Amino acid sequence: MDFSLLLRRITIDPAICHGKPIIRGLRYPVESILEYLAAGDTIEDILAEFSDLESEDILACLAFAAQAIKTKSVYVYPIAA
């Protein structure tokens, strides 16, 4: 699927979720979906929990994260021994 089509699903509205990137104007922050995926939930798990989301919404979150990493520096702090 085309990244630009996926990214159209991600919106930012200062009046919703304090301006955080969300899915299709709904109150599902991209950050939350990425946290579910990072915790081991599958796309199917997320879709079962949130019936108004579509698989393309989850892919859009991943596309948004990939785009964000390309445009910003990220520093990972080492874990203290």
PDB file of N, CA, C and O in Angstrom, chain B, residues numbered from 101:
ATOM      1  N   MET B 101       0.842  -1.186   0.000  1.00  0.00           N
ATOM      2  CA  MET B 101       0.000   0.000   0.000  1.00  0.00           C
ATOM      3  C   MET B 101       0.883   1.243   0.000  1.00  0.00           C
ATOM      4  O   MET B 101       1.977   1.238   0.564  1.00  0.00           O
ATOM      5  N   ASP B 102       0.414   2.275  -0.617  1.00  0.00           N
ATOM      6  CA  ASP B 102       1.132   3.539  -0.742  1.00  0.00           C
ATOM      7  C   ASP B 102       1.184   4.266   0.609  1.00  0.00           C
ATOM      8  O   ASP B 102       0.156   4.475   1.254  1.00  0.00           O
ATOM      9  N   PHE B 103       2.410   4.648   1.026  1.00  0.00           N
ATOM     10  CA  PHE B 103       2.575   5.354   2.304  1.00  0.00           C
ATOM     11  C   PHE B 103       1.735   6.627   2.359  1.00  0.00           C
ATOM     12  O   PHE B 103       1.157   6.937   3.401  1.00  0.00           O
ATOM     13  N   SER B 104       1.658   7.362   1.263  1.00  0.00           N
ATOM     14  CA  SER B 104       0.914   8.628   1.291  1.00  0.00           C
ATOM     15  C   SER B 104      -0.572   8.385   1.547  1.00  0.00           C
ATOM     16  O   SER B 104      -1.223   9.186   2.218  1.00  0.00           O
ATOM     17  N   LEU B 105      -1.109   7.293   1.021  1.00  0.00           N
ATOM     18  CA  LEU B 105      -2.512   6.964   1.308  1.00  0.00           C
ATOM     19  C   LEU B 105      -2.701   6.590   2.775  1.00  0.00           C
ATOM     20  O   LEU B 105      -3.679   6.989   3.408  1.00  0.00           O
ATOM     21  N   LEU B 106      -1.757   5.825   3.302  1.00  0.00           N
ATOM     22  CA  LEU B 106      -1.841   5.447   4.716  1.00  0.00           C
ATOM     23  C   LEU B 106      -1.739   6.678   5.610  1.00  0.00           C
ATOM     24  O   LEU B 106      -2.498   6.822   6.569  1.00  0.00           O
ATOM     25  N   LEU B 107      -0.800   7.564   5.292  1.00  0.00           N
ATOM     26  CA  LEU B 107      -0.576   8.730   6.154  1.00  0.00           C
ATOM     27  C   LEU B 107      -1.766   9.682   6.179  1.00  0.00           C
ATOM     28  O   LEU B 107      -1.900  10.470   7.115  1.00  0.00           O
ATOM     29  N   ARG B 108      -2.622   9.625   5.184  1.00  0.00           N
ATOM     30  CA  ARG B 108      -3.833  10.464   5.195  1.00  0.00           C
ATOM     31  C   ARG B 108      -4.789  10.058   6.318  1.00  0.00           C
ATOM     32  O   ARG B 108      -5.658  10.838   6.707  1.00  0.00           O
ATOM     33  N   ARG B 109      -4.631   8.859   6.827  1.00  0.00           N
ATOM     34  CA  ARG B 109      -5.471   8.384   7.926  1.00  0.00           C
ATOM     35  C   ARG B 109      -5.060   9.005   9.266  1.00  0.00           C
ATOM     36  O   ARG B 109      -5.831   8.977  10.226  1.00  0.00           O
ATOM     37  N   ILE B 110      -3.868   9.554   9.329  1.00  0.00           N
ATOM     38  CA  ILE B 110      -3.367  10.152  10.567  1.00  0.00           C
ATOM     39  C   ILE B 110      -3.660  11.648  10.529  1.00  0.00           C
ATOM     40  O   ILE B 110      -3.287  12.347   9.587  1.00  0.00           O
ATOM     41  N   THR B 111      -4.334  12.123  11.570  1.00  0.00           N
ATOM     42  CA  THR B 111      -4.698  13.533  11.639  1.00  0.00           C
ATOM     43  C   THR B 111      -4.180  14.141  12.935  1.00  0.00           C
ATOM     44  O   THR B 111      -3.911  13.449  13.916  1.00  0.00           O
ATOM     45  N   ILE B 112      -4.053  15.458  12.897  1.00  0.00           N
ATOM     46  CA  ILE B 112      -3.641  16.198  14.088  1.00  0.00           C
ATOM     47  C   ILE B 112      -4.614  17.353  14.252  1.00  0.00           C
ATOM     48  O   ILE B 112      -4.768  18.185  13.358  1.00  0.00           O
ATOM     49  N   ASP B 113      -5.261  17.390  15.397  1.00  0.00           N
ATOM     50  CA  ASP B 113      -6.241  18.429  15.694  1.00  0.00           C
ATOM     51  C   ASP B 113      -5.984  18.887  17.122  1.00  0.00           C
ATOM     52  O   ASP B 113      -6.083  18.088  18.052  1.00  0.00           O
ATOM     53  N   PRO B 114      -5.654  20.166  17.311  1.00  0.00           N
ATOM     54  CA  PRO B 114      -5.368  20.649  18.663  1.00  0.00           C
ATOM     55  C   PRO B 114      -6.509  20.424  19.657  1.00  0.00           C
ATOM     56  O   PRO B 114      -6.281  20.391  20.866  1.00  0.00           O
ATOM     57  N   ALA B 115      -7.726  20.271  19.154  1.00  0.00           N
ATOM     58  CA  ALA B 115      -8.887  20.081  20.025  1.00  0.00           C
ATOM     59  C   ALA B 115      -9.101  18.615  20.420  1.00  0.00           C
ATOM     60  O   ALA B 115      -9.946  18.319  21.265  1.00  0.00           O
ATOM     61  N   ILE B 116      -8.345  17.706  19.817  1.00  0.00           N
ATOM     62  CA  ILE B 116      -8.511  16.279  20.119  1.00  0.00           C
ATOM     63  C   ILE B 116      -7.184  15.728  20.635  1.00  0.00           C
ATOM     64  O   ILE B 116      -6.150  15.866  19.982  1.00  0.00           O
ATOM     65  N   CYS B 117      -7.221  15.115  21.791  1.00  0.00           N
ATOM     66  CA  CYS B 117      -6.036  14.469  22.400  1.00  0.00           C
ATOM     67  C   CYS B 117      -4.842  15.418  22.477  1.00  0.00           C
ATOM     68  O   CYS B 117      -3.701  15.010  22.263  1.00  0.00           O
ATOM     69  N   HIS B 118      -5.113  16.676  22.782  1.00  0.00           N
ATOM     70  CA  HIS B 118      -4.056  17.678  22.979  1.00  0.00           C
ATOM     71  C   HIS B 118      -3.143  17.833  21.769  1.00  0.00           C
ATOM     72  O   HIS B 118      -1.966  18.164  21.915  1.00  0.00           O
ATOM     73  N   GLY B 119      -3.680  17.595  20.575  1.00  0.00           N
ATOM     74  CA  GLY B 119      -2.912  17.780  19.359  1.00  0.00           C
ATOM     75  C   GLY B 119      -1.977  16.643  18.995  1.00  0.00           C
ATOM     76  O   GLY B 119      -1.163  16.779  18.082  1.00  0.00           O
ATOM     77  N   LYS B 120      -2.086  15.519  19.700  1.00  0.00           N
ATOM     78  CA  LYS B 120      -1.266  14.360  19.343  1.00  0.00           C
ATOM     79  C   LYS B 120      -1.797  13.751  18.046  1.00  0.00           C
ATOM     80  O   LYS B 120      -2.989  13.865  17.759  1.00  0.00           O
ATOM     81  N   PRO B 121      -0.937  13.109  17.261  1.00  0.00           N
ATOM     82  CA  PRO B 121      -1.403  12.433  16.052  1.00  0.00           C
ATOM     83  C   PRO B 121      -2.392  11.324  16.416  1.00  0.00           C
ATOM     84  O   PRO B 121      -2.139  10.508  17.302  1.00  0.00           O
ATOM     85  N   ILE B 122      -3.519  11.317  15.710  1.00  0.00           N
ATOM     86  CA  ILE B 122      -4.577  10.349  15.979  1.00  0.00           C
ATOM     87  C   ILE B 122      -5.023   9.700  14.669  1.00  0.00           C
ATOM     88  O   ILE B 122      -4.634  10.134  13.585  1.00  0.00           O
ATOM     89  N   ILE B 123      -5.831   8.674  14.783  1.00  0.00           N
ATOM     90  CA  ILE B 123      -6.318   7.939  13.623  1.00  0.00           C
ATOM     91  C   ILE B 123      -7.670   8.499  13.178  1.00  0.00           C
ATOM     92  O   ILE B 123      -8.632   8.500  13.946  1.00  0.00           O
ATOM     93  N   ARG B 124      -7.733   8.969  11.946  1.00  0.00           N
ATOM     94  CA  ARG B 124      -8.971   9.407  11.283  1.00  0.00           C
ATOM     95  C   ARG B 124      -9.852  10.322  12.123  1.00  0.00           C
ATOM     96  O   ARG B 124     -11.078  10.231  12.050  1.00  0.00           O
ATOM     97  N   GLY B 125      -9.260  11.194  12.912  1.00  0.00           N
ATOM     98  CA  GLY B 125     -10.042  12.116  13.722  1.00  0.00           C
ATOM     99  C   GLY B 125     -10.695  11.472  14.928  1.00  0.00           C
ATOM    100  O   GLY B 125     -11.407  12.137  15.680  1.00  0.00           O
ATOM    101  N   LEU B 126     -10.461  10.190  15.117  1.00  0.00           N
ATOM    102  CA  LEU B 126     -10.993   9.481  16.283  1.00  0.00           C
ATOM    103  C   LEU B 126     -10.052   9.717  17.461  1.00  0.00           C
ATOM    104  O   LEU B 126      -8.967  10.271  17.282  1.00  0.00           O
ATOM    105  N   ARG B 127     -10.436   9.321  18.606  1.00  0.00           N
ATOM    106  CA  ARG B 127      -9.606   9.536  19.794  1.00  0.00           C
ATOM    107  C   ARG B 127      -8.680   8.351  20.068  1.00  0.00           C
ATOM    108  O   ARG B 127      -8.566   7.881  21.200  1.00  0.00           O
ATOM    109  N   TYR B 128      -8.031   7.887  19.017  1.00  0.00           N
ATOM    110  CA  TYR B 128      -7.043   6.824  19.125  1.00  0.00           C
ATOM    111  C   TYR B 128      -5.677   7.394  18.769  1.00  0.00           C
ATOM    112  O   TYR B 128      -5.351   7.525  17.589  1.00  0.00           O
ATOM    113  N   PRO B 129      -4.874   7.734  19.774  1.00  0.00           N
ATOM    114  CA  PRO B 129      -3.548   8.277  19.471  1.00  0.00           C
ATOM    115  C   PRO B 129      -2.650   7.221  18.816  1.00  0.00           C
ATOM    116  O   PRO B 129      -2.650   6.054  19.208  1.00  0.00           O
ATOM    117  N   VAL B 130      -1.898   7.654  17.826  1.00  0.00           N
ATOM    118  CA  VAL B 130      -0.926   6.782  17.167  1.00  0.00           C
ATOM    119  C   VAL B 130      -0.008   6.171  18.226  1.00  0.00           C
ATOM    120  O   VAL B 130       0.317   4.985  18.167  1.00  0.00           O
ATOM    121  N   GLU B 131       0.400   6.976  19.176  1.00  0.00           N
ATOM    122  CA  GLU B 131       1.290   6.530  20.249  1.00  0.00           C
ATOM    123  C   GLU B 131       0.736   5.298  20.967  1.00  0.00           C
ATOM    124  O   GLU B 131       1.481   4.361  21.253  1.00  0.00           O
ATOM    125  N   SER B 132      -0.542   5.296  21.255  1.00  0.00           N
ATOM    126  CA  SER B 132      -1.156   4.172  21.969  1.00  0.00           C
ATOM    127  C   SER B 132      -1.141   2.902  21.132  1.00  0.00           C
ATOM    128  O   SER B 132      -0.852   1.820  21.643  1.00  0.00           O
ATOM    129  N   ILE B 133      -1.448   3.033  19.858  1.00  0.00           N
ATOM    130  CA  ILE B 133      -1.450   1.860  18.982  1.00  0.00           C
ATOM    131  C   ILE B 133      -0.048   1.287  18.877  1.00  0.00           C
ATOM    132  O   ILE B 133       0.129   0.069  18.905  1.00  0.00           O
ATOM    133  N   LEU B 134       0.947   2.150  18.756  1.00  0.00           N
ATOM    134  CA  LEU B 134       2.336   1.687  18.688  1.00  0.00           C
ATOM    135  C   LEU B 134       2.743   0.994  19.988  1.00  0.00           C
ATOM    136  O   LEU B 134       3.488   0.015  19.957  1.00  0.00           O
ATOM    137  N   GLU B 135       2.267   1.487  21.117  1.00  0.00           N
ATOM    138  CA  GLU B 135       2.563   0.845  22.402  1.00  0.00           C
ATOM    139  C   GLU B 135       1.945  -0.555  22.469  1.00  0.00           C
ATOM    140  O   GLU B 135       2.572  -1.489  22.968  1.00  0.00           O
ATOM    141  N   TYR B 136       0.719  -0.696  21.966  1.00  0.00           N
ATOM    142  CA  TYR B 136       0.102  -2.029  21.926  1.00  0.00           C
ATOM    143  C   TYR B 136       0.942  -2.983  21.085  1.00  0.00           C
ATOM    144  O   TYR B 136       1.193  -4.117  21.492  1.00  0.00           O
ATOM    145  N   LEU B 137       1.376  -2.528  19.917  1.00  0.00           N
ATOM    146  CA  LEU B 137       2.195  -3.368  19.045  1.00  0.00           C
ATOM    147  C   LEU B 137       3.523  -3.714  19.710  1.00  0.00           C
ATOM    148  O   LEU B 137       3.976  -4.856  19.639  1.00  0.00           O
ATOM    149  N   ALA B 138       4.143  -2.735  20.352  1.00  0.00           N
ATOM    150  CA  ALA B 138       5.428  -2.967  21.017  1.00  0.00           C
ATOM    151  C   ALA B 138       5.281  -3.951  22.174  1.00  0.00           C
ATOM    152  O   ALA B 138       6.224  -4.670  22.505  1.00  0.00           O
ATOM    153  N   ALA B 139       4.106  -3.981  22.787  1.00  0.00           N
ATOM    154  CA  ALA B 139       3.862  -4.893  23.894  1.00  0.00           C
ATOM    155  C   ALA B 139       3.551  -6.313  23.423  1.00  0.00           C
ATOM    156  O   ALA B 139       3.411  -7.226  24.238  1.00  0.00           O
ATOM    157  N   GLY B 140       3.445  -6.496  22.109  1.00  0.00           N
ATOM    158  CA  GLY B 140       3.219  -7.839  21.583  1.00  0.00           C
ATOM    159  C   GLY B 140       1.841  -8.094  21.025  1.00  0.00           C
ATOM    160  O   GLY B 140       1.585  -9.180  20.506  1.00  0.00           O
ATOM    161  N   ASP B 141       0.937  -7.120  21.114  1.00  0.00           N
ATOM    162  CA  ASP B 141      -0.392  -7.313  20.523  1.00  0.00           C
ATOM    163  C   ASP B 141      -0.254  -7.378  19.002  1.00  0.00           C
ATOM    164  O   ASP B 141       0.591  -6.703  18.414  1.00  0.00           O
ATOM    165  N   THR B 142      -1.085  -8.189  18.384  1.00  0.00           N
ATOM    166  CA  THR B 142      -1.106  -8.272  16.923  1.00  0.00           C
ATOM    167  C   THR B 142      -2.120  -7.271  16.381  1.00  0.00           C
ATOM    168  O   THR B 142      -2.917  -6.700  17.125  1.00  0.00           O
ATOM    169  N   ILE B 143      -2.069  -7.078  15.082  1.00  0.00           N
ATOM    170  CA  ILE B 143      -3.080  -6.222  14.448  1.00  0.00           C
ATOM    171  C   ILE B 143      -4.470  -6.781  14.732  1.00  0.00           C
ATOM    172  O   ILE B 143      -5.404  -6.026  15.005  1.00  0.00           O
ATOM    173  N   GLU B 144      -4.605  -8.088  14.669  1.00  0.00           N
ATOM    174  CA  GLU B 144      -5.901  -8.718  14.926  1.00  0.00           C
ATOM    175  C   GLU B 144      -6.372  -8.465  16.360  1.00  0.00           C
ATOM    176  O   GLU B 144      -7.559  -8.233  16.593  1.00  0.00           O
ATOM    177  N   ASP B 145      -5.439  -8.509  17.324  1.00  0.00           N
ATOM    178  CA  ASP B 145      -5.791  -8.219  18.722  1.00  0.00           C
ATOM    179  C   ASP B 145      -6.361  -6.808  18.854  1.00  0.00           C
ATOM    180  O   ASP B 145      -7.380  -6.597  19.512  1.00  0.00           O
ATOM    181  N   ILE B 146      -5.695  -5.853  18.224  1.00  0.00           N
ATOM    182  CA  ILE B 146      -6.117  -4.451  18.325  1.00  0.00           C
ATOM    183  C   ILE B 146      -7.472  -4.256  17.650  1.00  0.00           C
ATOM    184  O   ILE B 146      -8.339  -3.564  18.182  1.00  0.00           O
ATOM    185  N   LEU B 147      -7.651  -4.865  16.484  1.00  0.00           N
ATOM    186  CA  LEU B 147      -8.929  -4.739  15.783  1.00  0.00           C
ATOM    187  C   LEU B 147     -10.073  -5.373  16.563  1.00  0.00           C
ATOM    188  O   LEU B 147     -11.201  -4.883  16.520  1.00  0.00           O
ATOM    189  N   ALA B 148      -9.790  -6.455  17.270  1.00  0.00           N
ATOM    190  CA  ALA B 148     -10.823  -7.098  18.088  1.00  0.00           C
ATOM    191  C   ALA B 148     -11.214  -6.220  19.274  1.00  0.00           C
ATOM    192  O   ALA B 148     -12.369  -6.219  19.699  1.00  0.00           O
ATOM    193  N   GLU B 149     -10.260  -5.483  19.797  1.00  0.00           N
ATOM    194  CA  GLU B 149     -10.516  -4.613  20.953  1.00  0.00           C
ATOM    195  C   GLU B 149     -11.215  -3.311  20.556  1.00  0.00           C
ATOM    196  O   GLU B 149     -12.052  -2.798  21.299  1.00  0.00           O
ATOM    197  N   PHE B 150     -10.870  -2.789  19.392  1.00  0.00           N
ATOM    198  CA  PHE B 150     -11.402  -1.498  18.935  1.00  0.00           C
ATOM    199  C   PHE B 150     -12.087  -1.696  17.579  1.00  0.00           C
ATOM    200  O   PHE B 150     -11.451  -1.597  16.530  1.00  0.00           O
ATOM    201  N   SER B 151     -13.369  -1.972  17.619  1.00  0.00           N
ATOM    202  CA  SER B 151     -14.100  -2.394  16.419  1.00  0.00           C
ATOM    203  C   SER B 151     -14.217  -1.311  15.347  1.00  0.00           C
ATOM    204  O   SER B 151     -14.493  -1.629  14.191  1.00  0.00           O
ATOM    205  N   ASP B 152     -14.016  -0.053  15.697  1.00  0.00           N
ATOM    206  CA  ASP B 152     -14.125   0.994  14.678  1.00  0.00           C
ATOM    207  C   ASP B 152     -12.807   1.264  13.953  1.00  0.00           C
ATOM    208  O   ASP B 152     -12.744   2.142  13.093  1.00  0.00           O
ATOM    209  N   LEU B 153     -11.757   0.519  14.293  1.00  0.00           N
ATOM    210  CA  LEU B 153     -10.489   0.642  13.577  1.00  0.00           C
ATOM    211  C   LEU B 153     -10.429  -0.383  12.445  1.00  0.00           C
ATOM    212  O   LEU B 153     -11.107  -1.410  12.474  1.00  0.00           O
ATOM    213  N   GLU B 154      -9.606  -0.076  11.457  1.00  0.00           N
ATOM    214  CA  GLU B 154      -9.391  -0.956  10.307  1.00  0.00           C
ATOM    215  C   GLU B 154      -7.912  -1.306  10.244  1.00  0.00           C
ATOM    216  O   GLU B 154      -7.078  -0.586  10.793  1.00  0.00           O
ATOM    217  N   SER B 155      -7.586  -2.403   9.579  1.00  0.00           N
ATOM    218  CA  SER B 155      -6.185  -2.824   9.511  1.00  0.00           C
ATOM    219  C   SER B 155      -5.309  -1.734   8.901  1.00  0.00           C
ATOM    220  O   SER B 155      -4.151  -1.582   9.290  1.00  0.00           O
ATOM    221  N   GLU B 156      -5.851  -0.975   7.947  1.00  0.00           N
ATOM    222  CA  GLU B 156      -5.092   0.114   7.347  1.00  0.00           C
ATOM    223  C   GLU B 156      -4.752   1.198   8.373  1.00  0.00           C
ATOM    224  O   GLU B 156      -3.740   1.884   8.232  1.00  0.00           O
ATOM    225  N   ASP B 157      -5.583   1.358   9.396  1.00  0.00           N
ATOM    226  CA  ASP B 157      -5.293   2.329  10.456  1.00  0.00           C
ATOM    227  C   ASP B 157      -4.033   1.935  11.216  1.00  0.00           C
ATOM    228  O   ASP B 157      -3.205   2.784  11.546  1.00  0.00           O
ATOM    229  N   ILE B 158      -3.898   0.647  11.488  1.00  0.00           N
ATOM    230  CA  ILE B 158      -2.719   0.164  12.212  1.00  0.00           C
ATOM    231  C   ILE B 158      -1.480   0.327  11.337  1.00  0.00           C
ATOM    232  O   ILE B 158      -0.427   0.752  11.814  1.00  0.00           O
ATOM    233  N   LEU B 159      -1.609  -0.011  10.067  1.00  0.00           N
ATOM    234  CA  LEU B 159      -0.494   0.177   9.139  1.00  0.00           C
ATOM    235  C   LEU B 159      -0.137   1.652   9.006  1.00  0.00           C
ATOM    236  O   LEU B 159       1.033   1.998   8.842  1.00  0.00           O
ATOM    237  N   ALA B 160      -1.141   2.519   9.076  1.00  0.00           N
ATOM    238  CA  ALA B 160      -0.885   3.962   9.018  1.00  0.00           C
ATOM    239  C   ALA B 160      -0.066   4.421  10.216  1.00  0.00           C
ATOM    240  O   ALA B 160       0.792   5.295  10.083  1.00  0.00           O
ATOM    241  N   CYS B 161      -0.320   3.845  11.376  1.00  0.00           N
ATOM    242  CA  CYS B 161       0.471   4.182  12.570  1.00  0.00           C
ATOM    243  C   CYS B 161       1.932   3.788  12.365  1.00  0.00           C
ATOM    244  O   CYS B 161       2.841   4.537  12.723  1.00  0.00           O
ATOM    245  N   LEU B 162       2.146   2.620  11.792  1.00  0.00           N
ATOM    246  CA  LEU B 162       3.513   2.179  11.513  1.00  0.00           C
ATOM    247  C   LEU B 162       4.175   3.069  10.471  1.00  0.00           C
ATOM    248  O   LEU B 162       5.354   3.398  10.600  1.00  0.00           O
ATOM    249  N   ALA B 163       3.441   3.458   9.450  1.00  0.00           N
ATOM    250  CA  ALA B 163       3.976   4.347   8.420  1.00  0.00           C
ATOM    251  C   ALA B 163       4.321   5.707   9.020  1.00  0.00           C
ATOM    252  O   ALA B 163       5.344   6.302   8.677  1.00  0.00           O
ATOM    253  N   PHE B 164       3.465   6.198   9.918  1.00  0.00           N
ATOM    254  CA  PHE B 164       3.720   7.476  10.576  1.00  0.00           C
ATOM    255  C   PHE B 164       4.989   7.398  11.421  1.00  0.00           C
ATOM    256  O   PHE B 164       5.812   8.314  11.402  1.00  0.00           O
ATOM    257  N   ALA B 165       5.141   6.311  12.156  1.00  0.00           N
ATOM    258  CA  ALA B 165       6.331   6.137  12.987  1.00  0.00           C
ATOM    259  C   ALA B 165       7.586   6.073  12.116  1.00  0.00           C
ATOM    260  O   ALA B 165       8.609   6.666  12.457  1.00  0.00           O
ATOM    261  N   ALA B 166       7.511   5.362  11.006  1.00  0.00           N
ATOM    262  CA  ALA B 166       8.659   5.264  10.102  1.00  0.00           C
ATOM    263  C   ALA B 166       9.017   6.641   9.555  1.00  0.00           C
ATOM    264  O   ALA B 166      10.194   6.990   9.466  1.00  0.00           O
ATOM    265  N   GLN B 167       8.021   7.409   9.194  1.00  0.00           N
ATOM    266  CA  GLN B 167       8.259   8.760   8.677  1.00  0.00           C
ATOM    267  C   GLN B 167       8.845   9.660   9.760  1.00  0.00           C
ATOM    268  O   GLN B 167       9.737  10.463   9.487  1.00  0.00           O
ATOM    269  N   ALA B 168       8.352   9.529  10.976  1.00  0.00           N
ATOM    270  CA  ALA B 168       8.850  10.351  12.085  1.00  0.00           C
ATOM    271  C   ALA B 168      10.322  10.061  12.373  1.00  0.00           C
ATOM    272  O   ALA B 168      11.093  10.978  12.657  1.00  0.00           O
ATOM    273  N   ILE B 169      10.706   8.805  12.300  1.00  0.00           N
ATOM    274  CA  ILE B 169      12.097   8.426  12.549  1.00  0.00           C
ATOM    275  C   ILE B 169      13.010   8.992  11.467  1.00  0.00           C
ATOM    276  O   ILE B 169      14.155   9.349  11.743  1.00  0.00           O
ATOM    277  N   LYS B 170      12.518   9.073  10.258  1.00  0.00           N
ATOM    278  CA  LYS B 170      13.317   9.618   9.164  1.00  0.00           C
ATOM    279  C   LYS B 170      13.594  11.111   9.335  1.00  0.00           C
ATOM    280  O   LYS B 170      14.590  11.623   8.822  1.00  0.00           O
ATOM    281  N   THR B 171      12.729  11.797  10.044  1.00  0.00           N
ATOM    282  CA  THR B 171      12.844  13.253  10.112  1.00  0.00           C
ATOM    283  C   THR B 171      13.377  13.773  11.437  1.00  0.00           C
ATOM    284  O   THR B 171      13.612  14.974  11.570  1.00  0.00           O
ATOM    285  N   LYS B 172      13.573  12.915  12.407  1.00  0.00           N
ATOM    286  CA  LYS B 172      14.033  13.367  13.710  1.00  0.00           C
ATOM    287  C   LYS B 172      15.165  12.486  14.202  1.00  0.00           C
ATOM    288  O   LYS B 172      15.252  11.306  13.863  1.00  0.00           O
ATOM    289  N   SER B 173      16.022  13.075  15.000  1.00  0.00           N
ATOM    290  CA  SER B 173      17.076  12.296  15.631  1.00  0.00           C
ATOM    291  C   SER B 173      16.524  11.611  16.872  1.00  0.00           C
ATOM    292  O   SER B 173      15.703  12.174  17.596  1.00  0.00           O
ATOM    293  N   VAL B 174      16.976  10.420  17.101  1.00  0.00           N
ATOM    294  CA  VAL B 174      16.553   9.674  18.275  1.00  0.00           C
ATOM    295  C   VAL B 174      17.806   9.205  18.993  1.00  0.00           C
ATOM    296  O   VAL B 174      18.707   8.633  18.379  1.00  0.00           O
ATOM    297  N   TYR B 175      17.860   9.447  20.289  1.00  0.00           N
ATOM    298  CA  TYR B 175      18.985   8.970  21.084  1.00  0.00           C
ATOM    299  C   TYR B 175      18.450   7.955  22.073  1.00  0.00           C
ATOM    300  O   TYR B 175      17.532   8.251  22.837  1.00  0.00           O
ATOM    301  N   VAL B 176      19.014   6.773  22.062  1.00  0.00           N
ATOM    302  CA  VAL B 176      18.625   5.725  22.998  1.00  0.00           C
ATOM    303  C   VAL B 176      19.657   5.704  24.098  1.00  0.00           C
ATOM    304  O   VAL B 176      20.838   5.462  23.853  1.00  0.00           O
ATOM    305  N   TYR B 177      19.209   5.958  25.312  1.00  0.00           N
ATOM    306  CA  TYR B 177      20.102   5.954  26.465  1.00  0.00           C
ATOM    307  C   TYR B 177      20.446   4.536  26.864  1.00  0.00           C
ATOM    308  O   TYR B 177      19.556   3.690  26.960  1.00  0.00           O
ATOM    309  N   PRO B 178      21.714   4.257  27.099  1.00  0.00           N
ATOM    310  CA  PRO B 178      22.083   2.907  27.539  1.00  0.00           C
ATOM    311  C   PRO B 178      21.550   2.646  28.948  1.00  0.00           C
ATOM    312  O   PRO B 178      21.413   3.564  29.758  1.00  0.00           O
ATOM    313  N   ILE B 179      21.260   1.401  29.214  1.00  0.00           N
ATOM    314  CA  ILE B 179      20.791   1.006  30.532  1.00  0.00           C
ATOM    315  C   ILE B 179      21.995   0.951  31.476  1.00  0.00           C
ATOM    316  O   ILE B 179      23.028   0.362  31.156  1.00  0.00           O
ATOM    317  N   ALA B 180      21.840   1.567  32.626  1.00  0.00           N
ATOM    318  CA  ALA B 180      22.928   1.555  33.607  1.00  0.00           C
ATOM    319  C   ALA B 180      23.114   0.164  34.166  1.00  0.00           C
ATOM    320  O   ALA B 180      22.144  -0.538  34.452  1.00  0.00           O
ATOM    321  N   ALA B 181      24.351  -0.227  34.318  1.00  0.00           N
ATOM    322  CA  ALA B 181      24.663  -1.569  34.834  1.00  0.00           C
ATOM    323  C   ALA B 181      24.679  -1.592  36.338  1.00  0.00           C
ATOM    324  O   ALA B 181      24.923  -2.640  36.936  1.00  0.00           O
TER     325      ALA B 181
END
